[in-house]
Amino acid sequence: MNNIQTLTTERLRTLVTETESTLISLKEELDRREELAQEHEVANLEHHMQSAELSLRSIRDFLAFLSNDMKKK
């Protein structure tokens, strides 16, 4: 006989309620962690922008170097 079949209907309802409650708690924790991660990324946005500007400046400088080199040849 299967374990679920040996449970009383009332115990089964209790388990369903407890499981639903646990699932709600887990979803809330997941939401909290995702929100914290987003807040962390927003807090580091200035750093990300500086990195992007540096990368763009490097690309622009490299393209200028190539352009000048082509003009010399």
C-alpha positions as CSV (number, residue, x, y, z in Angstrom):
1,M,0.0,0.0,0.0
2,N,1.2,3.5,-0.9
3,N,2.0,6.0,1.9
4,I,-0.4,8.5,0.6
5,Q,-3.2,6.0,0.8
6,T,-2.5,5.3,4.5
7,L,-2.9,9.0,5.4
8,T,-6.2,10.2,6.7
9,T,-8.0,12.8,4.6
10,E,-7.6,15.3,7.4
11,R,-3.8,14.6,7.6
12,L,-3.5,14.9,3.8
13,R,-5.3,18.3,3.9
14,T,-2.9,19.4,6.7
15,L,0.1,18.4,4.5
16,V,-1.3,20.2,1.5
17,T,-1.8,23.4,3.6
18,E,1.7,23.1,5.1
19,T,3.2,22.5,1.7
20,E,1.4,25.5,0.2
21,S,2.6,27.6,3.1
22,T,6.1,26.5,2.6
23,L,5.9,27.2,-1.1
24,I,4.6,30.7,-0.4
25,S,7.6,31.3,2.0
26,L,10.0,30.0,-0.6
27,K,8.6,32.2,-3.3
28,E,8.8,35.2,-0.9
29,E,12.5,34.4,-0.2
30,L,13.2,34.1,-3.9
31,D,11.6,37.4,-4.6
32,R,13.6,39.0,-1.7
33,R,16.9,37.6,-3.1
34,E,16.1,38.8,-6.6
35,E,15.2,42.2,-5.3
36,L,18.5,42.4,-3.4
37,A,20.4,41.4,-6.5
38,Q,18.7,44.1,-8.5
39,E,19.5,46.7,-5.8
40,H,23.1,45.6,-5.9
41,E,23.3,46.0,-9.7
42,V,21.7,49.4,-9.5
43,A,24.2,50.4,-6.8
44,N,27.0,49.3,-9.1
45,L,25.5,51.1,-12.1
46,E,28.1,53.9,-11.9
47,H,30.9,51.4,-12.0
48,H,29.3,49.6,-15.0
49,M,28.9,53.0,-16.8
50,Q,32.6,53.9,-16.2
51,S,33.7,50.5,-17.5
52,A,31.5,51.0,-20.6
53,E,33.0,54.5,-21.2
54,L,36.5,53.1,-20.8
55,S,35.8,50.3,-23.3
56,L,34.3,52.8,-25.8
57,R,37.2,55.1,-25.4
58,S,39.6,52.2,-26.0
59,I,37.7,51.2,-29.2
60,R,37.6,54.8,-30.4
61,D,41.4,55.3,-29.8
62,F,42.1,52.0,-31.6
63,L,40.0,53.0,-34.6
64,A,41.7,56.4,-34.6
65,F,45.1,54.7,-34.6
66,L,44.1,52.4,-37.5
67,S,42.8,55.4,-39.4
68,N,46.0,57.4,-38.9
69,D,48.1,54.4,-39.8
70,M,46.1,53.9,-43.0
71,K,46.5,57.5,-43.9
72,K,50.3,57.3,-43.5
73,K,50.4,54.4,-45.9
